[in-house]
């Protein structure tokens, strides 16, 4: 649902910022 989509985007942002992808 919407919450899952927001969580997914948040994880992508954190992954990109931290460089731990």
C-alpha positions in Angstrom: 0.0 0.0 0.0 0.9 3.7 0.4 3.0 3.1 3.5 5.0 0.4 1.9 5.7 2.7 -1.1 6.9 5.5 1.2 9.1 3.1 3.1 10.6 1.8 -0.1 11.4 5.3 -1.3 12.9 6.1 2.1 15.1 3.1 2.0 16.3 4.0 -1.5 17.1 7.5 -0.4 19.0 6.3 2.7 20.9 3.7 0.6 22.0 6.4 -1.9 23.0 8.9 0.8 24.9 6.4 2.9 26.5 4.7 -0.2 25.7 1.3 1.2 23.8 0.1 -1.8 
